[in-house]
Amino acid sequence: INANPPENRGWLPHFTYADGKPKEWSEVSTVDSAIFYSSYRKAAQLLDDDRLQAEVEAAIAKIDRNYALQDGYFIHGWYW
């Protein structure tokens, strides 16, 4: 999460380097982002970890949902 560049507006790329930074040619994916954040949230709940739960909720709150809309339709991914 910390390596995700601000221009992604909270959305995550398909492919990253080992350090978590997105590969230049990687598509940003709304589907992969939803799967990741849902899993992240579930793990925090199962671990009953308040700090982790706060972290995941803060990350989810930063997702710019309106950015993924084009002409009123939700897009599944985009390239930079």
CORFENUR-V720698 format. One line per field, one symbol per residue. ss: DSSP state (h for helix, s for strand, l for the rest). phi: phi as a letter, one per 30 degrees, with the letter a starting at -180 (. if undefined). Layout:
ss=???
phi=???
This chain:
ss=lllllhhhlllssllslllllslllllsshhhhhhhhhhhhhhhhhhllhhhhhhhhhhhhlllhhhhssllssllssll
phi=.ddddeddhjdcddbbdedjdddecdddbddedddddddedddddddhcdddddddddddddddddddcbhicdccaacc
